[in-house]
Structure formats: C-alpha cells, structure tokens
Amino acid sequence: MSDASNVSAPLVGIVLEEQIDIGVDEACAICRLERTQIVHLVEEGVIDPLPLPPGAASVAQWRFSGAALARARRAARLQRELDLTPAAAALVLDLLDEVAALRQALGR
C-alpha cells in the first residue's frame, strides 16, 4: 500500500552560472521579487545589471549575471527574515563578502 502523505515532492531548482544572462522579468521570477524591488536593489548597489547595449536605457532591457541573481536572492532573504531595508541588506552582504575574503586569505 502506498501512503500519499509519505511521498515527497520532487526537488526543483535552477543552476545559476556566472555566464548566464537573465532578463529583468526572469530575474523577478527567480528571486521571487517585484520589478520595483529589483530596481531598489540596483539603486542601492546590491546588484548591478550587465552593461547595456548602445541605445538601451530601459529597466525592461536590464540583464543580470548568475552571480547578481544569487546576491539578489540573498538580499531578499535578509530583507524578509531580518526586516532590513535594501541599503541595510547591501551593507550586510558587503560585510559577509569581506569576511569570506578574509577567511580565504587566512587559508580556511
């Protein structure tokens, strides 16, 4: 007999590589953020869109790397769990990056 309550759902994920190039709408879906939240993260320097082609200046034309998306997801989690502003999340992420760099320099 099969018990439906013991069946676990399949794990679904997206592999974010640095070489990928994701549009703003896909970034919103992946990070589970609204476009305005992505704009705030860019304005606060949490993430940077990839360089735009000549003549492109619209938010709709922004593209992001996998590293930017991973950072946006971390920032969103910090904002949600610790009730931080985008500026505070940017500061926390910068400090975490600095700690990781120092640990790497120490050979840990």
RADA-V521497 format. One record per pair of residues at least 12 apart in sequence whose ideal C-beta (glycine too) atoms are under 10 Angstrom apart, sorted by the first residue. I is the first residue (numbers start at 1). J is the second residue. D is the distance in Angstrom with one decimal. If there is no record, write none. Layout:
i = <I & I>
j = <J & J>
d = <D & D>
This chain:
i = <14 & 14 & 14 & 14 & 14 & 15 & 16 & 16 & 16 & 16 & 16 & 16 & 16 & 16 & 16 & 17 & 17 & 17 & 18 & 18 & 18 & 18 & 18 & 19 & 19 & 19 & 20 & 20 & 20 & 20 & 20 & 20 & 20 & 21 & 21 & 21 & 21 & 21 & 22 & 22 & 22 & 22 & 22 & 22 & 22 & 22 & 23 & 23 & 23 & 23 & 23 & 23 & 24 & 24 & 24 & 24 & 24 & 24 & 24 & 24 & 24 & 24 & 24 & 25 & 25 & 25 & 26 & 26 & 26 & 27 & 27 & 27 & 27 & 27 & 27 & 27 & 27 & 27 & 27 & 28 & 30 & 30 & 30 & 30 & 30 & 30 & 31 & 31 & 31 & 31 & 31 & 31 & 31 & 31 & 31 & 31 & 31 & 31 & 32 & 32 & 32 & 32 & 32 & 33 & 33 & 33 & 33 & 33 & 33 & 35 & 35 & 35 & 36 & 37 & 37 & 37 & 37 & 37 & 38 & 38 & 38 & 38 & 38 & 38 & 38 & 39 & 39 & 39 & 40 & 40 & 40 & 40 & 40 & 40 & 40 & 41 & 41 & 41 & 41 & 41 & 41 & 41 & 41 & 41 & 41 & 42 & 42 & 42 & 42 & 42 & 42 & 43 & 43 & 43 & 44 & 44 & 44 & 44 & 44 & 44 & 44 & 44 & 45 & 45 & 45 & 45 & 45 & 45 & 46 & 46 & 46 & 46 & 46 & 46 & 46 & 46 & 46 & 46 & 46 & 46 & 46 & 46 & 46 & 46 & 47 & 47 & 47 & 47 & 47 & 47 & 47 & 47 & 47 & 47 & 47 & 47 & 47 & 47 & 48 & 48 & 48 & 48 & 48 & 48 & 49 & 49 & 49 & 49 & 49 & 49 & 50 & 50 & 50 & 50 & 50 & 51 & 71 & 71 & 71 & 71 & 72 & 72 & 74 & 74 & 74 & 74 & 75 & 75 & 75 & 75 & 75 & 76 & 77 & 78 & 78 & 78 & 78 & 78 & 79>
j = <26 & 29 & 30 & 66 & 69 & 66 & 30 & 64 & 65 & 66 & 67 & 68 & 69 & 70 & 73 & 65 & 66 & 67 & 65 & 66 & 67 & 68 & 70 & 65 & 66 & 67 & 63 & 64 & 65 & 66 & 67 & 68 & 69 & 50 & 63 & 64 & 65 & 66 & 50 & 62 & 63 & 64 & 65 & 66 & 68 & 69 & 49 & 60 & 61 & 62 & 63 & 64 & 38 & 39 & 42 & 49 & 58 & 59 & 60 & 61 & 62 & 63 & 64 & 38 & 60 & 62 & 63 & 64 & 69 & 41 & 47 & 49 & 62 & 63 & 64 & 68 & 69 & 72 & 73 & 72 & 64 & 66 & 69 & 70 & 72 & 73 & 47 & 64 & 68 & 69 & 70 & 71 & 72 & 73 & 74 & 75 & 76 & 77 & 72 & 73 & 76 & 77 & 80 & 72 & 73 & 75 & 76 & 79 & 80 & 59 & 60 & 62 & 59 & 72 & 75 & 76 & 79 & 86 & 59 & 62 & 64 & 68 & 69 & 72 & 76 & 59 & 62 & 86 & 75 & 79 & 85 & 86 & 87 & 89 & 90 & 64 & 68 & 71 & 72 & 75 & 76 & 79 & 86 & 89 & 90 & 59 & 62 & 64 & 68 & 72 & 86 & 86 & 87 & 90 & 75 & 85 & 86 & 87 & 88 & 89 & 90 & 91 & 86 & 87 & 90 & 91 & 93 & 94 & 68 & 71 & 72 & 74 & 75 & 76 & 78 & 79 & 86 & 87 & 89 & 90 & 91 & 92 & 93 & 94 & 62 & 64 & 65 & 67 & 68 & 69 & 70 & 71 & 72 & 73 & 74 & 75 & 90 & 93 & 62 & 64 & 65 & 67 & 68 & 71 & 61 & 62 & 63 & 64 & 65 & 68 & 62 & 63 & 64 & 65 & 68 & 63 & 89 & 90 & 93 & 97 & 89 & 93 & 89 & 92 & 93 & 96 & 88 & 89 & 90 & 92 & 93 & 89 & 89 & 90 & 91 & 92 & 93 & 96 & 92>
d = <9.6 & 9.6 & 6.1 & 9.3 & 8.8 & 8.2 & 7.7 & 9.7 & 8.5 & 3.6 & 7.7 & 9.1 & 5.3 & 5.4 & 8.6 & 8.6 & 4.7 & 8.9 & 5.6 & 5.0 & 5.2 & 9.2 & 9.2 & 7.7 & 7.2 & 9.9 & 9.4 & 8.5 & 6.7 & 4.7 & 9.5 & 9.9 & 8.1 & 6.5 & 5.0 & 7.7 & 7.1 & 8.9 & 9.3 & 9.4 & 6.6 & 5.0 & 7.8 & 7.6 & 8.4 & 6.1 & 9.9 & 8.0 & 8.1 & 7.2 & 5.9 & 7.9 & 6.1 & 8.7 & 9.5 & 7.8 & 9.3 & 6.1 & 6.2 & 7.9 & 4.5 & 7.7 & 7.4 & 9.6 & 7.8 & 9.7 & 9.4 & 8.5 & 8.9 & 9.6 & 8.7 & 9.0 & 7.9 & 8.6 & 5.0 & 7.9 & 5.9 & 6.8 & 9.7 & 9.5 & 9.2 & 9.7 & 5.8 & 9.7 & 8.4 & 7.5 & 9.5 & 9.3 & 9.8 & 6.4 & 9.4 & 9.7 & 4.8 & 5.1 & 9.7 & 8.7 & 5.6 & 9.6 & 10.0 & 8.2 & 7.0 & 9.9 & 9.4 & 7.0 & 8.7 & 9.1 & 5.6 & 9.3 & 10.0 & 6.9 & 8.7 & 9.6 & 9.6 & 8.7 & 9.2 & 7.2 & 8.3 & 7.9 & 8.1 & 7.9 & 8.4 & 9.9 & 9.9 & 6.9 & 9.5 & 6.2 & 8.9 & 9.6 & 9.6 & 9.4 & 8.7 & 4.5 & 9.0 & 9.6 & 10.0 & 10.0 & 8.9 & 8.4 & 5.6 & 5.8 & 8.0 & 9.1 & 5.7 & 7.9 & 7.9 & 8.5 & 7.5 & 9.2 & 9.1 & 9.2 & 9.3 & 7.5 & 9.3 & 9.9 & 8.6 & 8.1 & 4.2 & 5.1 & 9.1 & 7.6 & 4.8 & 9.2 & 9.1 & 8.7 & 5.6 & 9.9 & 9.8 & 8.8 & 8.8 & 6.4 & 6.8 & 8.9 & 4.8 & 9.5 & 9.6 & 9.6 & 6.2 & 8.7 & 6.2 & 4.4 & 9.5 & 9.8 & 6.4 & 9.0 & 9.8 & 6.7 & 8.9 & 8.7 & 4.3 & 7.8 & 9.4 & 5.4 & 5.0 & 9.9 & 10.0 & 7.4 & 9.1 & 9.4 & 9.6 & 8.3 & 8.6 & 9.7 & 6.4 & 9.3 & 8.7 & 4.0 & 6.1 & 5.8 & 8.9 & 7.4 & 7.8 & 4.5 & 6.5 & 6.1 & 7.9 & 8.8 & 9.7 & 9.4 & 6.3 & 8.9 & 9.7 & 9.8 & 8.1 & 8.9 & 6.2 & 8.1 & 9.7 & 4.2 & 7.0 & 8.3 & 6.0 & 8.0 & 8.9 & 9.4 & 9.9 & 5.6 & 7.3 & 9.2 & 9.6>
